[in-house]
Amino acid sequence: MVKEMAGWVLSFCILLVVNGVGVHASEDLQPYRTAFHFQPLKNWMNGPMYFNGVYHLFYQYNPGGPLWGNISWGHSISHDLVNWFILEPALSPKEPYDIGGCFTGSSTILHGSKPIILYTAQDVDGAQVQNLALPKNRSDPLLKDWIKWSGNPILTPVNDINTSQFRDPSTAWMGPDGKWRIVIGSEIIKGQATALLYYSTDGFNWTRSDKPLKFSRETNMWECPDFYPVSNTGKDGIDTSFQGNNTMHVLKVSFDSHDYYVIGMYDPQMDQFLLATSDFNVSNTQLQYDYGRFYASKSFYDGAKKRRVLWGWVNEGDNPSDAFKKGWSGLQSFPRSVWLSDTRKQLVQWPVEEIKKLRAKQVNMESRELKGGSLLEVPGISGSQADIEVVFSLSNLSDLELINSDMSDPQHLCDQKNVSTSGSYGPFGVLVFASQNLTEQTAVFFRVFKGPNKFQVLMCSDQSRSSIAQGVDKSTYGAFLDLDPLHDKISLRSLVDHSIVESFGGEGLACITARVYPKLAIHEHAKLYVFNNGTKSVTMLSLNAWNMNKAQIVPMD
């Protein structure tokens, strides 16, 4: 078996910008800067790796300002995925083959523990090309310095490849023939979204396959493809090059501002990928990593803890002019473990266990009935910096609202039936970033419907009342949970961090990430509530909430 590395390397499709003017303002002037989600100290912010006991996060970064431009590869390191040291950028656009910017890519560990970076850049002619970089000194535990290979560019858009739509090489995996493989996102000139497949014997010289790994005529161009195996016998992750029994494969692509994925069986002999789930399409019923504000993600295999870890870029929802006031723009989701669900129909995601080291004061609430119209404050917990877990159960499901095939779009359904619209079972859930009189509130909740053939559990994240400010995004997001509310508990976990809410429904069956910009419900003025706005009672089996300490994100001396 070929190891990705003696640790992990993750390189991203992720962008974060934090301004060239450092962020030295007091917390009162930075109410939206997160406490335990990674973001550079300043400016605009992309990929990861684990090598020799150190986690490396590479990310698209603008060292000169808080908006997109002058894209370089920022570089930070961690020993626990929580606390980070920021290093100097690993790659900067200086050569004719990358003068237009060093964009997304991935890292791979070749034979003999040799890490490489493959990255997309825009050359002097405006074409997207693929380049390679190496650590200057592999014995340096921090891998601070990287050098670009003299043979760059290693791949250029030729024949039927659109010169402006050829980007984002994946982490490489090795086949049974001893050759490395990568996929690159593209759109063939005749209008085909494609994951192009390439081969190499050494990781430096690449040849295009006669056929792509996957293509579609139903969607826009695919960005940031990610291809990896998952076990169908448990939660442990698998090395990207693993080929064996009891595995399925995931292909993730990014388009239309969302990360979509399919699951199937991969034949490494023939390089064929046969789907076990529905194909990529443009409907909101397509499988997504996250049904909110989450894009250009990347996963990596963490061999030290035998898990696959996923990270995504969470962009801003305020006005671009606000980025200059803050001095930064964009952040990363909290890293998530990812595995195949028991049904083998979808993935499950959950915050990595290291987050627990940031937990501070805890408040527990025992089981109780929440009658229709209930609103219960959770005392002693910040509504702006917390980790919240709550579990509900329902008894006899009588007089349910009906749902038909015309109501299959969960986001549209959440828009129609927001937190203010009472049903029988639901909405019930939590209010975070809630001001004293609830003028501002962000609601994460569930509703239960009766469908044509089964019960439907809808999860919503409603930002419609999240801020009194004008000009900020207040979208509502939604997803269906694949569970039976008569026999299964309905659980919710939300990570709340000043301007981001990451929510996990059904123990990770659906994830929704939102950005919020409250004016009233900030710092100690933000409250947390559990509620039931439905007409039927629901049982809150348990609630556990923690105030969260601040992670350390500091420059390396």
VOGU-3710 file (C-alpha; in Angstrom, 3 decimals, decimal comma):
1> mvkemagwvl> 0,000/0,000/0,000  1,309/3,459/-0,898  1,035/6,069/1,829  -0,130/9,594/1,065  2,457/10,710/3,535  3,856/10,107/6,925  1,044/12,254/8,105  -1,224/14,224/5,881  -0,998/16,900/3,308  -4,069/18,700/2,298
11> sfcillvvng> -4,056/21,270/-0,412  -7,169/23,180/-1,117  -9,570/24,626/-3,454  -10,158/26,914/-0,515  -9,806/30,664/-0,505  -9,336/32,925/2,442  -8,375/36,517/2,364  -7,212/38,477/5,310  -5,884/41,950/4,768  -2,349/43,169/4,388
21> vgvhasedlq> -3,084/45,558/7,166  -2,910/43,268/10,178  -5,890/42,650/12,376  -4,984/44,379/15,608  -8,345/45,899/16,454  -10,017/45,011/19,710  -12,624/42,263/19,798  -15,318/44,918/20,138  -14,342/46,157/16,670  -14,090/42,611/15,307
31> pyrtafhfqp> -17,376/40,971/16,362  -17,377/38,666/13,350  -13,819/37,325/13,554  -13,991/33,689/14,623  -12,461/32,194/17,750  -11,924/28,542/16,756  -12,289/28,419/12,958  -9,060/28,855/11,008  -8,461/32,140/9,244  -5,230/34,039/8,602
41> lknwmngpmy> -4,550/37,066/10,729  -5,325/39,282/7,780  -6,471/39,306/4,151  -7,995/36,720/1,674  -7,555/32,986/2,293  -6,948/26,741/0,218  -5,316/22,761/0,967  -3,967/20,338/3,698  -1,322/17,640/4,430  0,038/15,617/7,329
51> fngvyhlfyq> 3,788/14,988/7,229  6,116/13,694/9,941  3,662/14,456/12,729  2,710/17,941/11,536  -0,518/19,045/9,863  0,080/21,486/7,015  -2,711/23,714/5,748  -2,119/25,373/2,389  -4,685/27,891/1,287  -5,245/30,472/-1,435
61> ynpggplwgn> -4,209/33,738/0,094  -3,896/37,367/-0,935  -1,013/38,842/1,073  -1,879/42,352/-0,104  -5,555/42,796/0,690  -8,859/41,363/1,899  -10,373/40,659/-1,525  -9,463/38,206/-4,271  -6,227/38,979/-6,136  -2,470/38,296/-6,147
71> iswghsishd> -3,316/34,717/-5,170  -0,506/32,921/-3,372  -0,363/29,730/-1,288  -0,576/30,618/2,378  0,943/28,046/4,735  0,115/27,254/8,371  0,992/24,291/10,579  -0,621/22,551/13,534  -0,152/19,539/15,791  -3,844/19,181/16,627
81> lvnwfilepa> -5,991/20,772/13,857  -7,125/23,382/16,382  -4,182/25,672/17,172  -2,115/27,016/14,265  1,199/28,710/13,527  1,227/30,894/10,420  4,307/30,656/8,184  5,398/32,685/5,177  3,531/31,875/1,937  4,727/28,642/0,307
91> lspkepydig> 4,118/29,784/-3,279  3,876/33,235/-4,842  3,083/34,174/-8,464  6,434/35,250/-9,902  7,197/33,070/-12,947  5,821/33,337/-16,513  3,888/30,100/-15,940  2,134/31,340/-12,768  2,288/35,132/-12,967  -1,508/35,361/-13,018
101> gcftgsstil> -1,844/33,598/-9,661  -1,060/30,335/-7,838  -4,489/28,765/-7,555  -5,926/25,521/-6,242  -4,092/22,228/-6,112  -3,237/19,248/-3,949  -0,357/17,552/-2,174  0,806/13,977/-2,547  3,519/11,968/-0,810  5,514/10,022/-3,354
111> hgskpiilyt> 7,699/6,990/-2,669  10,300/7,556/0,007  8,213/10,146/1,838  8,664/12,780/-0,850  5,897/15,402/-0,702  5,020/17,344/-3,821  2,502/20,070/-4,595  0,569/20,122/-7,860  -1,140/23,455/-8,460  -3,037/25,357/-11,116
121> aqdvdgaqvq> -1,806/28,749/-12,231  -2,558/31,310/-14,882  0,356/31,888/-17,221  1,480/35,037/-18,984  -0,936/34,330/-21,858  -3,915/33,913/-19,527  -4,126/30,109/-19,925  -4,623/27,778/-16,960  -1,674/25,394/-16,592  -0,552/22,826/-14,015
131> nlalpknrsd> 2,714/23,200/-12,105  4,728/21,296/-9,497  6,619/22,387/-6,395  8,906/20,555/-3,959  10,097/21,242/-0,410  13,517/22,846/-0,458  14,575/20,771/2,550  12,607/17,597/3,346  14,408/17,296/6,686  12,839/20,578/7,832
141> pllkdwikws> 9,908/19,439/10,042  7,979/22,582/9,146  8,585/22,402/5,370  8,826/26,173/5,397  10,418/26,665/1,979  9,148/25,334/-1,352  10,790/25,509/-4,775  9,079/25,340/-8,145  10,192/22,554/-10,478  12,354/23,554/-13,430
151> gnpiltpvnd> 10,090/21,547/-15,767  7,031/23,731/-15,172  4,431/23,857/-16,535  3,907/20,100/-16,403  0,508/20,192/-18,158  -1,063/22,703/-20,544  -4,561/22,832/-22,082  -4,346/21,266/-25,536  -6,721/19,916/-28,168  -10,297/19,950/-26,834
161> intsqfrdps> -9,534/21,514/-23,411  -10,779/25,046/-22,814  -7,770/27,175/-21,847  -9,746/28,980/-19,150  -11,362/25,853/-17,674  -8,562/23,467/-16,792  -7,791/23,459/-13,091  -7,501/21,959/-9,621  -5,419/18,743/-9,760  -6,443/16,212/-7,105
171> tawmgpdgkw> -4,329/14,302/-4,624  -2,690/11,466/-6,571  -3,427/7,785/-5,977  -1,506/4,758/-7,185  -3,068/1,957/-9,188  -2,137/-1,736/-9,247  0,107/-1,073/-12,269  2,377/1,155/-10,160  1,293/4,339/-11,935  0,070/7,462/-10,183
181> rivigseiik> -3,275/8,945/-11,170  -4,852/12,373/-10,731  -8,038/14,022/-11,933  -8,288/17,630/-13,081  -11,498/19,620/-13,405  -12,363/20,847/-16,866  -15,033/21,644/-19,386  -14,449/20,185/-22,823  -15,037/22,805/-25,500  -18,244/21,148/-26,698
191> gqatallyys> -19,802/21,724/-23,252  -18,912/18,698/-21,157  -18,100/19,003/-17,443  -15,254/16,539/-16,982  -12,888/14,994/-14,455  -9,900/14,423/-16,740  -7,697/11,464/-15,792  -3,886/11,561/-16,002  -1,149/8,959/-15,397  2,460/9,213/-14,212
201> tdgfnwtrsd> 5,206/6,778/-13,250  7,156/9,346/-11,215  4,722/12,094/-10,175  6,486/14,629/-12,405  5,640/13,646/-15,978  1,948/13,158/-16,721  -0,006/11,728/-19,669  -3,712/12,176/-20,324  -5,889/9,066/-20,397  -7,945/8,330/-23,512
211> kplkfsretn> -11,070/8,554/-21,372  -12,025/10,727/-18,389  -12,826/9,281/-14,985  -16,288/10,889/-15,203  -18,127/13,473/-17,296  -21,547/15,105/-17,476  -23,555/17,172/-19,942  -25,996/18,180/-17,174  -23,896/20,625/-15,123  -21,476/23,514/-15,370
221> mwecpdfypv> -17,707/23,097/-15,308  -16,363/20,990/-12,412  -13,891/22,577/-10,008  -11,825/21,057/-7,206  -12,422/17,340/-7,914  -11,642/14,960/-5,048  -11,575/11,157/-5,437  -11,030/8,790/-2,528  -12,051/5,411/-1,051  -14,324/4,882/1,958
231> sntgkdgidt> -14,802/1,729/3,992  -18,231/0,094/3,998  -17,506/-1,697/7,280  -16,861/1,151/9,724  -15,827/4,741/10,374  -12,065/4,371/9,831  -10,612/6,285/6,924  -8,606/4,667/4,121  -5,412/5,764/2,376  -6,175/7,349/-0,987
241> sfqgnntmhv> -4,231/4,653/-2,852  -5,876/1,721/-1,084  -7,407/-0,882/-3,403  -9,209/-3,769/-1,755  -12,435/-5,350/-0,642  -15,174/-3,689/1,413  -14,599/-0,270/-0,094  -16,511/2,194/-2,210  -15,273/5,414/-3,777  -16,435/9,022/-3,579
251> lkvsfdshdy> -16,093/11,571/-6,374  -16,717/15,152/-5,245  -16,865/18,102/-7,637  -17,640/21,778/-7,057  -20,037/23,767/-9,221  -22,830/26,311/-8,823  -21,442/27,361/-5,405  -21,929/23,904/-3,857  -19,896/20,721/-3,353  -21,724/17,716/-4,829
261> yvigmydpqm> -20,682/14,084/-4,578  -21,512/10,633/-5,900  -20,659/7,216/-4,480  -19,764/4,170/-6,529  -17,475/1,245/-7,239  -14,046/1,911/-8,743  -12,307/-0,682/-10,922  -8,591/0,209/-10,701  -7,673/-2,190/-13,501  -9,911/-0,473/-16,037
271> dqfllatsdf> -10,131/2,934/-14,286  -13,903/2,738/-14,424  -16,138/4,370/-11,854  -19,645/2,856/-11,677  -22,206/4,844/-9,700  -24,264/3,459/-6,830  -26,084/6,785/-6,298  -27,796/9,208/-8,673  -25,550/11,064/-11,111  -24,555/14,729/-10,875
281> nvsntqlqyd> -27,401/17,084/-11,726  -28,548/20,603/-11,011  -31,336/19,807/-8,536  -31,252/20,557/-4,822  -31,920/16,856/-4,147  -28,391/15,959/-5,323  -26,077/14,749/-2,527  -24,023/17,615/-1,111  -21,318/17,817/1,527  -23,046/20,836/2,970
291> ygrfyasksf> -26,341/22,490/2,038  -25,289/25,974/3,099  -22,318/28,255/2,475  -19,498/25,745/1,896  -17,405/25,326/-1,258  -14,170/24,141/-2,879  -13,490/21,558/-0,195  -10,648/19,082/0,060  -10,200/15,869/2,039  -7,067/14,053/3,138
301> ydgakkrrvl> -6,247/10,776/4,840  -4,857/11,211/8,351  -2,868/8,000/8,789  -1,966/8,821/12,387  -5,599/8,578/13,467  -6,925/6,419/10,622  -9,525/8,912/9,502  -10,429/10,964/6,462  -10,654/14,664/7,244  -12,610/17,197/5,220
311> wgwvnegdnp> -12,284/20,953/5,081  -14,250/23,548/3,115  -14,014/27,211/2,282  -16,717/29,389/3,851  -16,894/32,744/2,117  -18,400/35,974/3,336  -22,027/37,054/3,097  -21,553/40,731/3,865  -20,682/43,573/1,507  -17,221/43,528/-0,140
321> sdafkkgwsg> -16,595/46,975/1,316  -16,912/45,403/4,780  -13,801/43,337/4,060  -11,687/46,479/4,067  -13,167/47,572/7,381  -12,498/44,148/8,942  -9,142/43,650/7,218  -9,968/40,060/6,290  -12,342/37,898/4,289  -13,180/34,193/4,304
331> lqsfprsvwl> -12,476/31,318/6,662  -12,303/27,531/6,831  -14,969/25,236/8,158  -13,934/23,344/11,262  -12,255/20,112/10,091  -14,651/17,157/9,864  -14,202/13,399/9,920  -16,066/11,763/7,049  -17,209/8,166/6,544  -19,859/6,106/4,748
341> sdtrkqlvqw> -23,283/5,845/6,374  -24,747/2,519/7,472  -27,093/2,576/4,474  -24,119/3,118/2,109  -26,248/5,720/0,348  -24,454/8,829/1,626  -21,593/10,189/3,701  -21,614/11,165/7,377  -19,619/14,142/8,694  -18,701/15,122/12,251
351> pveeikklra> -16,292/17,673/13,786  -12,913/16,092/14,564  -12,546/15,019/18,191  -9,818/17,584/18,924  -12,468/20,289/19,200  -13,258/18,986/22,670  -10,054/20,484/24,059  -11,575/23,947/23,531  -14,671/23,214/25,589  -15,005/25,315/28,742
361> kqvnmesrel> -18,063/25,810/30,926  -20,745/23,166/30,359  -24,509/23,381/30,885  -26,699/20,268/30,822  -30,464/20,090/30,606  -32,306/16,898/31,429  -35,159/15,360/29,482  -38,331/17,438/29,360  -41,437/17,958/27,305  -41,482/21,003/25,043
371> kggsllevpg> -45,096/21,942/24,501  -46,180/23,941/21,484  -44,942/27,523/21,769  -42,126/26,664/24,225  -39,073/28,929/24,419  -36,395/27,963/26,931  -33,221/29,956/27,501  -30,012/28,015/28,100  -28,386/30,004/30,928  -24,661/30,622/31,198
381> isgsqadiev> -23,863/29,755/27,571  -22,799/32,284/24,985  -24,998/32,428/21,937  -22,019/33,532/19,867  -19,191/31,108/20,811  -20,453/27,647/21,739  -20,686/23,938/20,942  -24,282/22,743/21,313  -25,726/19,211/21,208  -29,464/18,596/21,592
391> vfslsnlsdl> -31,512/15,438/21,022  -35,271/15,287/20,381  -37,773/12,442/20,090  -41,366/12,279/18,879  -44,141/9,970/20,000  -47,244/9,290/17,949  -47,045/11,193/14,688  -50,675/12,179/14,166  -52,079/15,093/12,162  -48,857/15,571/10,243
401> elinsdmsdp> -48,484/18,153/7,516  -48,510/16,533/4,097  -45,710/16,876/1,576  -45,932/15,889/-2,088  -43,508/15,440/-4,954  -43,812/19,117/-5,880  -42,205/19,986/-2,522  -38,969/18,055/-3,003  -36,630/21,065/-2,861  -35,620/21,379/0,825
411> qhlcdqknvs> -34,298/24,919/0,562  -37,492/26,145/-1,076  -39,517/24,338/1,595  -37,508/26,008/4,375  -38,114/29,370/2,698  -41,846/28,731/2,611  -42,087/27,314/6,122  -39,598/29,342/8,114  -39,219/29,522/11,874  -42,258/31,787/12,204
421> tsgsygpfgv> -44,578/29,377/10,409  -46,132/26,929/12,838  -46,829/23,342/11,818  -47,809/20,271/13,796  -44,384/18,771/14,493  -42,082/21,711/14,031  -40,395/23,959/13,810  -38,372/22,838/16,866  -34,673/23,372/17,482  -32,346/26,112/18,743
431> lvfasqnlte> -31,999/29,865/18,438  -28,409/31,140/18,400  -27,141/34,704/18,070  -30,407/35,733/19,752  -30,748/39,290/21,051  -32,540/40,180/24,268  -35,944/40,669/22,674  -35,342/38,220/19,782  -35,212/41,049/17,249  -32,140/39,208/15,967
441> qtavffrvfk> -32,021/35,423/15,933  -30,624/32,616/13,819  -32,809/29,512/13,964  -31,676/25,948/13,266  -34,635/23,603/13,408  -36,525/20,543/12,196  -39,989/19,849/10,777  -41,608/16,482/10,224  -43,958/15,832/7,307  -45,862/12,876/5,934
451> gpnkfqvlmc> -44,739/12,090/2,428  -46,273/9,800/-0,200  -44,391/6,745/1,087  -42,640/7,699/4,308  -42,096/10,379/6,930  -39,858/13,270/5,881  -37,592/15,095/8,340  -36,603/18,551/7,141  -33,649/20,432/8,639  -33,485/24,218/8,158
461> sdqsrssiaq> -31,028/26,989/8,976  -33,015/30,235/8,880  -31,012/33,464/8,735  -33,969/35,681/7,729  -33,885/37,471/11,117  -30,168/37,077/11,811  -29,337/40,788/11,610  -30,936/44,203/11,530  -28,142/45,215/9,148  -28,944/45,844/5,502
471> gvdkstygaf> -26,870/44,485/2,627  -25,878/41,191/4,272  -26,930/37,732/3,129  -29,898/36,336/5,067  -30,527/33,162/3,088  -32,375/30,164/4,429  -30,898/26,706/3,777  -32,472/23,263/3,977  -31,828/19,519/3,732  -33,757/16,299/4,270
481> ldldplhdki> -32,526/13,763/6,830  -32,604/10,080/5,928  -34,083/8,809/9,196  -37,360/7,505/10,582  -38,713/9,913/13,246  -40,888/7,197/14,764  -37,906/5,034/15,674  -34,856/7,311/15,403  -33,876/10,208/17,617  -33,529/13,572/15,911
491> slrslvdhsi> -30,244/15,157/16,950  -28,669/18,516/16,245  -25,139/19,750/16,846  -24,213/23,365/16,116  -20,805/25,027/16,274  -21,406/28,737/16,837  -18,475/31,081/16,320  -19,202/34,832/16,027  -20,180/34,923/12,338  -20,537/31,253/11,426
501> vesfggegla> -22,966/28,494/12,405  -22,026/24,946/11,363  -24,894/22,544/12,020  -24,963/18,746/11,851  -28,352/17,021/11,764  -29,052/13,377/12,455  -25,540/12,765/13,833  -23,969/14,111/10,659  -26,382/12,880/7,979  -26,870/16,481/6,799
511> citarvypkl> -24,690/19,550/7,327  -25,598/23,202/6,877  -23,144/26,088/7,266  -24,297/29,694/7,465  -22,673/33,105/7,917  -24,414/35,729/10,050  -23,653/39,362/10,885  -25,727/40,445/13,904  -25,578/43,992/15,204  -27,306/43,420/18,551
521> aihehaklyv> -26,562/39,765/19,378  -22,785/39,977/19,663  -20,415/38,843/22,408  -22,169/38,715/25,812  -25,401/40,063/24,296  -25,937/36,878/22,275  -28,240/34,344/23,916  -29,055/30,677/23,275  -32,553/29,167/23,352  -34,203/25,827/22,649
531> fnngtksvtm> -37,722/26,123/21,254  -40,787/24,403/19,821  -43,035/26,498/17,582  -45,150/23,547/16,473  -48,613/22,768/17,809  -47,617/19,263/18,985  -45,330/18,558/21,921  -41,864/17,145/21,361  -39,512/15,632/23,932  -36,077/17,128/24,416
541> lslnawnmnk> -34,172/14,055/25,604  -30,994/15,969/26,433  -29,133/19,201/25,852  -25,409/19,688/26,392  -23,769/23,005/25,608  -20,277/24,348/26,157  -18,755/27,782/26,009  -15,689/27,529/23,794  -12,188/28,780/24,454  -10,329/30,600/21,736
551> aqivpmd> -7,901/28,640/19,551  -4,400/29,996/19,013  -3,641/31,230/15,511  -0,346/33,105/15,681  2,639/33,864/13,449  5,614/31,536/13,788  8,568/33,406/15,247
//
